[in-house]
Amino acid sequence: MDFADLGKQQVKNIDQPVQVYRIELDRSPDEVGASGTSQAGILELPDKPSVVVLPFTNMSKDTEQDYFADGI
């Protein structure tokens, strides 16, 4: 496994450019399809839909709104 340096990239919602790297996996020719993409990296969809919910943060200065962020 190797890492490729992609340099500094501008990303959404971050003021400063971020150093970005790509992981290059050692793959045998059998694992790479005709288009050059890895067949091992394709994941199957789950039987049931799923959603990830991250915790909310009260971004207002009003501490009385903490319950709202906690409730969501």
RAFENHU-V793454 format. One record per helix or strand of 3 or more residues. SS is the DSSP state (H for helix, E for strand). FROM is the first residue (numbers start at 0). TO is the last residue. If there is no record, write none. Layout:
<<SS	FROM	TO> <SS	FROM	TO>>
//
This chain:
<<E	1	8> <E	17	23> <H	28	30> <H	62	70>>
//
